[in-house]
Amino acid sequence: MSFPDYAVQQSDILAKLPQGSGLWFLQSPEFTEWLEAGSSSTLFCPGIPGAGKTAIAAIAVDYLLKTAQARSAGVAYVYCNYKSQSSQSTVSFLGSILKQLLRFRSAVTESLLRQYKTSSNLSLDDILKELRFMVTESAATYIVIDALDECSNSEGVVPSLLGALRHLQREGKLCLLCTSRSIPEIEDHFTTDPRLEISAKDTDVRRFVNCQMHRFPRCIQKDPELQQLVVEKIVATVGGMFLLARLYTDLLLDKRTKAKVLATLDKLSQTSQSIDEAYSQAIERLDSQPPEDRSLAKRAIGWIVSAQRPLTTGELRHALSVVAGEGELNMDDIVDAEDIVLVCTGLVTIDQESDVIRLVHYTAQEYFQRVRPIWVGVVQEEYFASVCLTYLSFDCFADQTGTSGELPMKLYPFLGYAARYWGVHARSTQEPISGLALRLLLNSPLVSFSVQAAFRDSGAGWMARSRRGLDPGATNLNIHVMAAFGLNFIMDQVTTRQGTATLDVADRNGRTPLSFAAEHGHDAVISLLLGHNVEIDAPDRSGRGPLSYAASGGHQTVVGLLLHHDAYADARDAGGRTPLWWAAQEDSTAAAKELLNHGRVDTNAADTWAGQTPLHLAARGGFKEMVELLLGQSALDPGVSDMEGRTALWYAGEQDHHEIARILLEIEAVGENAKDIYGQTPLAAAASRGNTTTVTLLLQNTRVDVESRDMYGRTPLALAAEYGHATVVEQLLATRCDIDADCRDQDNWTPLLSAAYGGHKPVLEALLRHGAADVNAASQGGLTPLSCAQHSSRKDCVAILLGHQNIQADNRRNSMTESRQDERAVFRHTSTQIQHNTNAAATSCSTSPACDLDNLISRLLQAGKHRVKPRFLPSAEEIRYLCIEARKVLLSQPSPLELTAPIKVCGDLRANFPALVRLFTLHGLPPVSSYLFLGNYVYNWRSIETICLLLGLKIKYPEHVFLLRGRHETRELSRICGLHDECKRAELDAGVWKLFNKCFDCLPVAAIIGERILAVPRGLSPDLHHLELIRRLWRPLVIPDSGLACDLLWATAKEDVSSWVESEEGVSFSFGPDVIARFVDQHNLDLICVSGDALDHDYEFCAGRKLVKLFTSPNYMDEFDNLGAVMEVDESLQCSFQVLTPN
């Protein structure tokens, strides 16, 4: 998870604090009360600049981490930083908190693994769901956020972050501690919370100064009375600002006589207690140094203040040693990092663990930004750009161009920064540095080298290697670089030399210079390009044109400029997304206004992937101003549904954007009771996620149906109870008297049953308090609230139910033994009738220590002849037997499997159990026929029966039935593709789903038939240099997010690509016919066989019949009239295909 980790900052801060610092804070009543609170609490700790807020935060974090285990608590912390505002967002902060809390758990949640596998990035909603689960399940969670005032004001990070954390506080015990300067905009968020002012206490200042004695001149070290005077004077003058103590001690470092020390101390007593005054005194010391030291200090501070990201000591040392225009770096002229700190007279410091050199405090950054024009005359953007360009053009880099070897980043640490940011520094000073810029830009290999170096920089961002980033292999890369950086003056000079023909040439991703300039809002470059009549709507490979990029970037001026030159305002990309869609996605309200003012924009245009309109996106993202802007358009349909049946109000309810929900509810036909494909209304969505504010708002609207039912017959109350949202349960029952507290879903479960099954004690109490009378209600499978509570091992819930006056005596006695029974065959009824046949299952299992395998297979085959009913599911005990025995068989065979013909090869089944049984009917059961299945047995249909039959046959005929692992047989996708929910609906214990997944971990991922046919679940891998490498994929195997195993399950063969390209799914790659042909030739194969998606033609050849895709699920999902196919391989390895027609 690529979210920030603040452990390095934590270690650096603690390392610089004297032992015993901050005890006053840990022993304060406010902190103690916050720490020991019985429920969620918040402590706000404001303080003046330099008061030591960050030090106190680090001390609190250290204490919490050391006591976390004893408290059974999770701890997370965030250090906001003014130098990292561009990378600080609600997602990054909450993602970091999630990442830290995971360290306090024994295992990662399955839903998190699923989201990580199926998405390139975790969304805010994904993160909040995981945090909600962790907060609910933990005894306590402590979160410390330092320096809220250093967050960006423009992005609304603080209210968004605090809003999310406040919401989580309602889910469980979450104790939040925040520090900040006293700023009204931030203090307004804590008006009702306890507060503890942070200031430098005399004891801490005295301790700090005493620890600095070894740094002082000898005249102080040898004089105890002078030492005492120094300590007392500094303590008396800092006025609660710990930073001043540090600055004042630094002022004494060059005072070599007692007289000078006393004079300095007297001066401290006479001046006002001001940080600016202290900085001014430090500057006086800096200016009094020899000219060379003074110049070094000013250039160093100039870099630190103006750098686009924090610099390491190695980067700064090299930058300071560059002589503009020189062809090489004199390695003997590189200044030492400690000398840089020394000449900067206490104004800079080095974080030892991160090796970052920075200013001593945020206030120093503000100070230098104010006074910079006065004192740093030599340190201007021209200087920064010149240093970067000189560094990139060193003669030694000429040998690196055109090679694919490792870039010399360690030997030349400033290379990444220079390559990434030279254009940023050059933009405001193009003419003076144009000569150096042309030296780089007219050298094509050097330009490509610099772009590759930029990829390696920690702040690469948009330059990173992707479809959106710069392409180092582009023929006119220099034009693209100038367009991306906004260098219009230099571009004009380059085109004067090399002509204008390249101004409209696209790179390998289809992106033109105009596209890059539009994305980054460089209107001057755009005007230059449009003046040369470049194509204004040129789409890239994803179908996005310049206007689309300008809109998503929020560049109103650029959008207006492009529209003025007749750019197509409603152009759709490959996903059907318009510029307005992108503006809404990125909350670019100004750009959206410009598009809407143009007048030729379809406000209801939906994308082709999810059917979502701009209004959907704005409502889901919580973009209030964007929602209001769109609702002001007369042609807008506010109640339109996307492909999952979800309206804008539904998303507002799901995300708890109550202000947007309020605005939408004021409009007619907004779909207040519209159901998504799962039957959930906006109220149901809000209730199931514990969104109390939006639930309150919806309950106040008389048009809202409070008893609506989803596809499983669950009401909003039932959903809130099932997911443990006690506050929502209280709201629903207290606000609307017409809500049935004992409502039953289609499986006969009541809210009380669901709460007991989940072990949600507060929900249980709320339901009983509000009249949930049927405490003995039984599900169709025979479970009662008491047996459910016993089953979930929640003694507190059991005690509540046993103490209820209406609990039945038999129920009371049975509950004590029911949960101890070993994996009972209890099933939860769904809309499809389930044939239990419990007696038969018990009989079959009694004939052997585990179960009667022949009987089980026979019953499954008989059930598979019926598409709908009656349906048969094995018992939990039978499933356990199948999984355990199958694992033994699977692990006894190699991977890749080495198979002989004849054999029948089958592609995706997707839980099409009737088709599987019909396949055996048509082609013969083993051992008459041998089968190889390529995976993907799990899907939203009849997964349990499909898997159990295949495992049973594998156990009985291990040399005639072979099973590969598809991507659906991973924890993340077996959950999202229905197996987890199918187990739950059948009232099977959660351990059954885990057993299935442990069995899946043992499935092989490849097979070789007759040494000439390679069969894999999905595709090839760039890491598969030799087939022997597959043997190194040790089983049990958890599929990682990249690499060989991942690619075999996820990579996709495509006729219209060449080589390896990034997959559109965000996982693994797509590969072309050239890769297939080369692989077949290198490994002496005749054919590669893989599973395909639902195809119109049941099987499909690629790469001139060198690869075949199979799909073996006719009548897919009982909804499609598609064909299926089986590939038969005879003894001579000749292949033929048998088509399976729809039933």
Secondary structure as GFF3:
##gff-version 3
##sequence-region A 1 1143
A	DSSP	alpha_helix	7	15	.	.	.	ID=ss1
A	DSSP	alpha_helix	23	26	.	.	.	ID=ss2
A	DSSP	alpha_helix	29	35	.	.	.	ID=ss3
A	DSSP	beta_strand	41	46	.	.	.	ID=ss4
A	DSSP	alpha_helix	53	71	.	.	.	ID=ss5
A	DSSP	beta_strand	73	79	.	.	.	ID=ss6
A	DSSP	three_ten_helix	82	87	.	.	.	ID=ss7
A	DSSP	alpha_helix	90	102	.	.	.	ID=ss8
A	DSSP	alpha_helix	110	118	.	.	.	ID=ss9
A	DSSP	alpha_helix	124	137	.	.	.	ID=ss10
A	DSSP	beta_strand	140	146	.	.	.	ID=ss11
A	DSSP	three_ten_helix	148	150	.	.	.	ID=ss12
A	DSSP	alpha_helix	157	169	.	.	.	ID=ss13
A	DSSP	beta_strand	174	180	.	.	.	ID=ss14
A	DSSP	alpha_helix	184	187	.	.	.	ID=ss15
A	DSSP	three_ten_helix	188	190	.	.	.	ID=ss16
A	DSSP	alpha_helix	202	211	.	.	.	ID=ss17
A	DSSP	three_ten_helix	213	215	.	.	.	ID=ss18
A	DSSP	alpha_helix	218	221	.	.	.	ID=ss19
A	DSSP	alpha_helix	224	237	.	.	.	ID=ss20
A	DSSP	alpha_helix	242	251	.	.	.	ID=ss21
A	DSSP	alpha_helix	258	270	.	.	.	ID=ss22
A	DSSP	alpha_helix	275	287	.	.	.	ID=ss23
A	DSSP	alpha_helix	291	306	.	.	.	ID=ss24
A	DSSP	beta_strand	311	312	.	.	.	ID=ss25
A	DSSP	alpha_helix	313	321	.	.	.	ID=ss26
A	DSSP	three_ten_helix	331	333	.	.	.	ID=ss27
A	DSSP	alpha_helix	337	343	.	.	.	ID=ss28
A	DSSP	beta_strand	348	351	.	.	.	ID=ss29
A	DSSP	beta_strand	356	359	.	.	.	ID=ss30
A	DSSP	alpha_helix	362	375	.	.	.	ID=ss31
A	DSSP	alpha_helix	381	392	.	.	.	ID=ss32
A	DSSP	three_ten_helix	395	399	.	.	.	ID=ss33
A	DSSP	alpha_helix	415	426	.	.	.	ID=ss34
A	DSSP	three_ten_helix	427	429	.	.	.	ID=ss35
A	DSSP	alpha_helix	434	441	.	.	.	ID=ss36
A	DSSP	alpha_helix	444	455	.	.	.	ID=ss37
A	DSSP	three_ten_helix	461	463	.	.	.	ID=ss38
A	DSSP	alpha_helix	477	485	.	.	.	ID=ss39
A	DSSP	alpha_helix	488	498	.	.	.	ID=ss40
A	DSSP	three_ten_helix	501	504	.	.	.	ID=ss41
A	DSSP	alpha_helix	513	519	.	.	.	ID=ss42
A	DSSP	alpha_helix	523	531	.	.	.	ID=ss43
A	DSSP	alpha_helix	546	552	.	.	.	ID=ss44
A	DSSP	alpha_helix	556	564	.	.	.	ID=ss45
A	DSSP	alpha_helix	579	585	.	.	.	ID=ss46
A	DSSP	alpha_helix	589	598	.	.	.	ID=ss47
A	DSSP	alpha_helix	614	621	.	.	.	ID=ss48
A	DSSP	alpha_helix	624	631	.	.	.	ID=ss49
A	DSSP	alpha_helix	648	655	.	.	.	ID=ss50
A	DSSP	alpha_helix	658	665	.	.	.	ID=ss51
A	DSSP	alpha_helix	682	688	.	.	.	ID=ss52
A	DSSP	alpha_helix	692	699	.	.	.	ID=ss53
A	DSSP	alpha_helix	716	722	.	.	.	ID=ss54
A	DSSP	alpha_helix	726	735	.	.	.	ID=ss55
A	DSSP	alpha_helix	751	758	.	.	.	ID=ss56
A	DSSP	alpha_helix	761	769	.	.	.	ID=ss57
A	DSSP	alpha_helix	785	791	.	.	.	ID=ss58
A	DSSP	alpha_helix	795	802	.	.	.	ID=ss59
A	DSSP	alpha_helix	809	818	.	.	.	ID=ss60
A	DSSP	beta_strand	834	835	.	.	.	ID=ss61
A	DSSP	alpha_helix	838	846	.	.	.	ID=ss62
A	DSSP	alpha_helix	853	863	.	.	.	ID=ss63
A	DSSP	beta_strand	871	872	.	.	.	ID=ss64
A	DSSP	alpha_helix	876	892	.	.	.	ID=ss65
A	DSSP	beta_strand	897	899	.	.	.	ID=ss66
A	DSSP	beta_strand	903	906	.	.	.	ID=ss67
A	DSSP	alpha_helix	913	923	.	.	.	ID=ss68
A	DSSP	beta_strand	931	933	.	.	.	ID=ss69
A	DSSP	alpha_helix	943	956	.	.	.	ID=ss70
A	DSSP	beta_strand	961	963	.	.	.	ID=ss71
A	DSSP	three_ten_helix	967	969	.	.	.	ID=ss72
A	DSSP	alpha_helix	971	976	.	.	.	ID=ss73
A	DSSP	alpha_helix	979	985	.	.	.	ID=ss74
A	DSSP	alpha_helix	990	1000	.	.	.	ID=ss75
A	DSSP	beta_strand	1007	1009	.	.	.	ID=ss76
A	DSSP	beta_strand	1013	1015	.	.	.	ID=ss77
A	DSSP	alpha_helix	1028	1031	.	.	.	ID=ss78
A	DSSP	alpha_helix	1044	1050	.	.	.	ID=ss79
A	DSSP	beta_strand	1052	1053	.	.	.	ID=ss80
A	DSSP	beta_strand	1060	1062	.	.	.	ID=ss81
A	DSSP	beta_strand	1069	1071	.	.	.	ID=ss82
A	DSSP	alpha_helix	1073	1082	.	.	.	ID=ss83
A	DSSP	beta_strand	1087	1091	.	.	.	ID=ss84
A	DSSP	beta_strand	1099	1102	.	.	.	ID=ss85
A	DSSP	beta_strand	1107	1110	.	.	.	ID=ss86
A	DSSP	three_ten_helix	1116	1118	.	.	.	ID=ss87
A	DSSP	beta_strand	1124	1129	.	.	.	ID=ss88
A	DSSP	beta_strand	1135	1140	.	.	.	ID=ss89
###
